[in-house]
Amino acid sequence: MSSSPKVSFVLPCYNSAAYLQETLDSISGQSFTDFECIAVDDGSNDATLAILQAHAVKDARFSIITRENRGLIATLNEAIAQAQGEWIARIDADDICDPQRIEKQLQRLNETQADVCGSWIRFFGDKSGEWMTPSEDGAIKAMLLFNSAFAHPSVIARTALLKAHPYSPYAVHAEDYALWCELAQAGATFTAVPEVLLQYRCHAGQITQSKKDELRATAHIIRSKYARFALPAAMQKHADRFVELAEPARQLSRAEFDWMCDFYLQLAENRPKSRSPLGEVWVDTLQRTSGVNLFLLGKVKALNQALPPPASEMSKLKRQKIRCLIGDRAWQLIKKLKS
């Protein structure tokens, strides 16, 4: 390994003993070997530190910082400040990297000359399925109008960029979304490897309801600021209305659904590269619309043609078509009988 490694893994750990060894083994098992791993024990009171120390004895590329608990954002910024590599690779202490993760991401970065690269992920544990994030710069920046376009622990980014733009202490529970939006506004370019390179473990207690509420409030502020940067000039006058209705937990009326879909079509016309993520977004918008009925099917068909959803959304779209066909009242009754 060279004196300055190509890649610096940043691994925050807090009471991570239950799953940590699998994560460490997946890092050590990378096909790309020129890396360091900076693991920060953020004041754990379980066996986290002992597991880290034992692994560092076996793999000299691992270094450990241990101190009192300061939280995720301070931990990430501290590790990034210590990083020697040209690239920072994020990973959480309960996830598992594909053996070729770094190799494939570096190849993608070399091909695209982008500054930040994510990948698709596969959920396991308490949730299954895949998250097929956008892979092109324009599509990723369009998706950021709604929410994060990357799975945080899948990302690799230029170290100099992350040192110049540390995680914001004011974006607790939405620190990654805030960072991607800030980097976009700073002129960074994005990409992703369109295949699963990370197994994302889902388990009880990851995000409590209180944290979800705080995340929504923070994300709303981030989305509002980003919309004023990312929306075409001709659409800026509608930014406040868009941000209000784009909130993922916001229930929409039929009139609000119509307004949002007209907005999506206008955005796609102004920014053709946004068509792919908008195909996913309008299906989610339909899902949170109340009062749907048979008369909405014509609009759904038109949207399906203008903004085709990705394959991963087709089962959701099929369910929403059935909901339109039978109406909300019958749909809720069927859901109640099934539960």
Protein Blocks (a to p, Z undefined) as FASTA:
>chain_A
ZZbdfbdcddddehkllmmmmmmmmmmmpmblcbcdddddehiabfklmmmmmmmmmmmk
bccdddddebjklmmmmmmmmpmbfbdcdddfkbccdfklmmmmmmmmmmnopabdcddd
ddehjbgcdddddfbfklmmmmmmmmccbdfklpccdfklmmmmccdfklghilmmmmmm
mmmmnopacddddbdfbdcdddehklcfklmmmmmmmmmmmmmmmmmmmpcfklmmmmmm
mmmmmpmklccdfklmmmmmmmmmmmmmmmmmlmmmmmmmmmmmmmmpghiafklmmmmm
mmmmmmccdfklmmmmmmmmmmmmnojklmmmmmmmmZZ
